């Protein structure tokens, strides 16, 4: 059994001066695409115990149908994740369905912490909060 989905604003990250210089060198400039950050956030949110599913009802229904098609990969790992990426920062929103009986506040904090750490570790960006 699960509770209705709730949108959890996860984090907003911004690159430090050290990261900016690592992403833009004389050899070229490295950019991180929205899809990359979205997948990092989706995978790290799903790692948290208490997350039943991700995405709003229509996205979950489409993912369930897609999963039944032979040869299909099933729901996207970035389902339920909305990302806005700038040159050195990102704003991430996650829609989750939690398992019945789980504390929404505690789960939200755990998701925020895990997503923030994963994005910082894999992109080099540092969090604003």
C-alpha positions, 0 to 999 in steps of 0.5 A, a space after each residue: 500500500 502506498 500514500 499519494 505522491 508528493 513533490 519533494 524539492 530535493 536540492 539546488 547545487 552550484 559549482 564552487 570556483 574550484 569546480 568551475 575551473 575543472 569544468 572549463 580548462 584550456 583543453 575545452 569546456 565540460 557541460 553536464 546535460 539535464 538527462 545525466 543529472 536526472 538519472 543520477 537523482 532518480 537512481 539515488 532517490 530510489 536507493 532510499 528505503 520507503 520509496 514505493 514508486 516515483 512519478 505522478 499517476 500518469 507517468 507511473 501508468 505509462 511506465 507500467 504499460 511500457 514494462 509489459 512490452 517484450 524487449 522494453 526496458 521498463 520505466 525510465 530511471 529518471 521518471 518522477 524527476 524534474 531538473 533544470 540545469 545551468 552551466 554550474 548549478 541544478 535545481 532538482 524536483 522529485 515526485 515520490 510515492 511513499 510506502 504506508 507508515 513511513 514518515 514523510 518528513 524523515 523520508 524527504 530529508 533522506 532523499 534530499 541528502 542522498 540526491 545532493 551527495 550523489 549529484 555533488 560527487 558525480 558532477 563536482 558541483 557543491 550545494 547551495 544549501 
